[in-house]
Amino acid sequence: MTDPEDREQQADVTRLLLYYLNAPVAEYCHLRGVLPAPGAVRIAVRAGDDENGMNFLYEIPHDTVTPYYIPGLLRTVLTGPQIYSSSDVSEVMGMTLIRLRPEVITPDPEPVQGQALTVVRALSGPGDDENPFLIGFLMHGEGLLRLYVQRPDRPGLIGADIRLTGTPPTALIASLPSLVAEEQYQRPAPDDPHCDLLVDLTNW
């Protein structure tokens, strides 16, 4: 793998799918690995129980989708009947290799837990260890996530409510440090003893 963009995408997919080592990708389907291939990523999945299960290797070209859509693609192909051309099916390392064509697959929407994980992971990456920004979170209500954050230049904890959507709120995540400082969004937090102020960003 010599293309820097391919290496970066491969690493992104690997990080994204680490969550599925503890949670099934789909019912009775568990992640076994993420493998590099020329111009593609290969996702190893064990489908079925231990005794009667089968191992599959799904190949997804790097230039067809962003890493974020890969779990949804996998859920689609693992939960419904699919028809593959014989040229797209072979065997590698004792696993059935299936080359997917993402342009003809509609990804299943990300469950709320997966959407929350995307947000929390984005905000809890490497940063200032002495003054971390994200220090807690709570999933509450219908598709709502409260993020407990602290600005290094101000005392007190802020609870920021955001609405989880079908696509990653990339712009909101990037803007969050400045948005929590804007008074127009702030209100008291009488019912939440874990923060000093609430910031409502559910309609942002």
C-alpha positions, 0 to 999 in steps of 0.5 A: 500500500503505497498511496498515502490517501489509501493508507489514511483511509485504511487507518480511518476505517480501522479506527471506526470499526474498533467499536464493533469488536464489542458490538455486533455489526448486525445480528449474529454477525461479528467483526473479525478484522480490517485488512488492507488490499490494493485500492480497497479495504477488506472487512472480515466478518463472522456470520452465524454462531460459533459452530455453524458460522461462516467467515466472509471478507467484504472488499470495499474500494477506497474511492467509492465511499467515506469511512463513515458509510462503511458500517451502514453498507455492512449492515445492509449486506448482512441483513438482507438477501444480496445477489453477487456476480461470480466475478465478485466472489472468490476465496482468500485465507479460508474466507469467502471474499465478496467485492462490494459495489457501494454505488448500488447499495443503500446503507442502513442508517446508523443506530443512535448509539453509533451516532453518539459514538461518532460525536464522542470519539471526535471530541475526545481525541488527543488534545490538552490532557491537562485541560480536556474539553469533553469530560462526560456525556448522556444520551437522553430523550429521542436522539438527543445527546448531552455533552459535558464540556469545560472551557479551559479559559472559564470555570464551570461545566457546560451541558451542551445538548445536540440532536443526533442525525443520520449524518455526522455533525462535523460542522457542529463538532468543529464549532462546539468550543465557540458555540458553548461560549455564546450567551444566546444559547445558554440557560440555567440547568436547575434539573441537572446537578452535573453542570452549571449551564445548559447550551441548547444546540438541538436546532443548530 
